[in-house]
Each structure stands twice: as C-alpha cells, then as structure tokens.
Amino acid sequence: MRKQPKKYRVEVTRAGRWWAIHFPEDDRIHSQARRLDQVPAMAADALSLSYDRSVSPDQVEIVAIHLGGSISSRKATRNEAKRGRGKREKAPSLKAVVDALDEYIAARRLRREVTERASRAMRRVAGEGVEHGLTVRDIGHLLDVTYQRAAVLAREARAHEDD
C-alpha cells in the first residue's frame, strides 16, 4: 500500500489586496499570495524552504478563509481624494459575502454527500443486477448509463465486496 503524502493545513486572511497565509501547525512560517488560487503554490514554496524538502501544492489544504470585517475600494478612495475629502468613509461590511460563502460551502458539501450516496447506490444496483442474471445492457438501461459504464459499476461493486 502506498503511503499518502502529508497534508499541510493553512488558513488565509484577507490583508488589503493580499491573502496572508498562516500555518497553524508551525507559527514560524508565513507567506502571502495575491489571489486565492495562488495560495497552495505559495504555501508549498514556504514549506519547502522551511523544511528543506519538496512539498507539492496538492499537499496544501486551505482549512479556513478569513475575509475580515470590511473591504476598501481603491476607486472610491481615489474619487474621495479628487473631491478633497480628507476623511475616509467606512468600507461596506463583508457579512453578506461571508453568509453567501457559508451557504455555498454547505450546499457543496451536501452535493458531494448526495453524489457519493448515488454512486454507491448505482454500484449496488449493478452488482445486485449481475448477481441476479441481468445483462449489463439491461442494467445500463435501468441506470440510464451506457452498458460499458454499467459493466464498470458491476466490477467496482465486486471489488468493494472484497474489501
């Protein structure tokens, strides 16, 4: 059995126009990224330099995203400067973004659970169908998949029985 590579957990916090990368397991390591999609690569680089071993971006898992309480708009700030306003207005709250993101994450988690449940059910139908003498073409028709996919599902069902 092949050993799974170690996963490194990171938390990111919005800091101005950058994302600050925090490593909860090692407070000595810090990094930053301009965009969220760059976080795994930047975190892997920081880990590789700190631990003197190769770390892949695939080994980095973002476990928390902190957006902070407000955002600042560069355009609004420039416009205020042009109008001669010395006082900066408070930026809008990110609560709506955080709430929408929480709702999306919950829905995505639910979708993943439902998809996994449907996959298990499809394998079970295929496995039971073959055991009871149905052809893979008939199973494919019942499951609304090609007969080739039905054959793969039946094989997977047998493999899961052996586990």
C-alpha positions in Angstrom: 0.0 0.0 0.0 1.3 3.4 -1.0 1.8 5.9 1.8 -0.4 9.1 1.4 1.7 12.3 1.3 1.4 14.5 4.4 -1.3 17.2 4.1 -0.4 20.7 5.3 -3.2 22.8 6.7 -3.3 26.6 6.1 -5.5 29.4 7.0 -5.7 32.5 4.8 -6.8 36.0 5.8 -7.5 38.9 3.6 -5.0 41.7 4.2 -5.5 44.6 1.9 -5.1 43.3 -1.6 -3.2 40.2 -0.5 -4.0 37.0 1.3 -1.9 36.3 4.3 -1.1 32.6 4.7 -0.9 31.3 8.2 0.3 27.8 9.1 -1.5 26.7 12.3 0.9 23.8 12.9 4.0 26.0 12.7 3.8 29.7 13.7 7.3 30.3 12.4 6.2 30.0 8.7 4.4 32.8 6.9 3.7 33.6 3.3 1.3 35.6 1.2 -0.5 35.4 -2.2 -2.2 37.9 -4.4 -5.1 35.5 -5.3 -6.7 32.6 -3.5 -5.8 30.2 -6.4 -2.1 31.0 -5.8 -2.3 30.1 -2.1 -1.4 26.3 -2.4 1.7 27.1 -4.6 2.9 29.9 -2.3 2.3 27.8 0.8 4.1 24.8 -0.7 7.1 27.1 -1.6 7.2 28.4 2.0 7.0 24.9 3.4 9.7 23.6 1.1 12.1 26.4 2.1 11.4 26.0 5.8 11.5 22.2 6.0 14.2 21.7 3.3 12.1 19.1 1.4 9.9 19.1 -1.6 6.2 20.0 -0.8 3.6 19.8 -3.6 0.8 22.4 -3.8 -1.5 19.3 -3.8 -0.4 18.7 -0.2 -1.7 22.1 0.9 -5.3 22.2 2.2 -7.0 25.5 2.9 -9.0 24.9 6.1 -10.2 28.4 6.8 -10.7 31.6 4.9 -11.0 34.8 6.9 -12.3 37.8 4.9 -12.1 40.3 7.7 -14.7 42.9 8.5 -14.5 45.2 5.6 -13.1 45.9 2.2 -11.6 49.0 0.8 -12.3 50.3 -2.6 -9.3 51.9 -4.4 -11.6 53.6 -6.8 -13.7 55.2 -4.0 -10.5 56.3 -2.2 -9.2 58.0 -5.4 -12.5 59.7 -6.0 -12.6 61.0 -2.4 -9.1 62.4 -2.9 -10.1 64.2 -6.1 -13.1 65.7 -4.2 -10.8 66.9 -1.5 -12.3 64.7 1.3 -9.7 64.1 3.9 -11.9 61.7 5.9 -12.2 58.2 4.5 -15.6 56.6 4.7 -16.1 53.2 6.2 -16.0 50.4 3.6 -19.0 48.1 3.3 -19.2 45.1 5.5 -18.3 41.7 4.1 -21.0 39.9 6.2 -23.2 39.3 3.1 -20.2 37.7 1.3 -19.4 35.6 4.3 -23.0 34.5 4.7 -23.3 33.6 1.0 -20.0 31.7 1.1 -21.1 29.7 4.1 -24.3 28.8 2.3 -22.4 27.8 -0.8 -19.9 25.6 1.2 -22.8 23.9 3.0 -24.6 23.2 -0.3 -21.4 22.0 -1.9 -20.7 19.6 1.0 -24.3 18.3 0.7 -23.9 17.9 -3.1 -20.8 15.8 -2.5 -22.5 13.6 0.1 -25.5 13.1 -2.2 -23.3 12.3 -5.2 -21.3 9.8 -3.1 -24.6 8.2 -2.0 -25.9 8.0 -5.6 -22.6 6.4 -6.7 -22.8 3.7 -4.0 -26.4 3.0 -5.0 -25.5 2.7 -8.7 -22.7 0.2 -7.8 -25.1 -1.7 -5.7 -27.7 -1.9 -8.4 -25.1 -3.0 -10.9 -23.7 -5.6 -8.6 -27.0 -7.0 -7.5 -28.3 -6.9 -11.1 -25.4 -9.0 -12.4 -25.7 -11.5 -9.4 -29.4 -11.9 -10.4 -28.7 -12.5 -14.0 -29.4 -9.2 -15.6 -27.2 -8.2 -18.6 -25.1 -5.1 -18.3 -27.2 -3.7 -21.2 -30.3 -4.0 -19.0 -28.5 -2.6 -16.0 -27.3 0.3 -18.2 -30.9 1.0 -19.3 -32.2 0.9 -15.7 -29.5 3.3 -14.6 -29.6 5.5 -17.7 -25.9 4.9 -18.4 -24.1 3.1 -21.2 -23.6 -0.6 -20.9 -19.9 0.0 -20.7 -20.4 2.1 -17.6 -22.8 -0.5 -16.2 -20.0 -3.1 -16.6 -17.5 -0.8 -14.8 -20.0 -0.3 -12.0 -20.6 -4.0 -11.6 -16.8 -4.6 -11.4 -16.5 -1.8 -8.8 -19.3 -3.4 -6.8 -17.5 -6.8 -6.8 -14.2 -5.0 -5.8 -16.0 -3.3 -2.9 -17.4 -6.6 -1.7 -13.8 -7.9 -1.4 -12.9 -5.0 1.0 
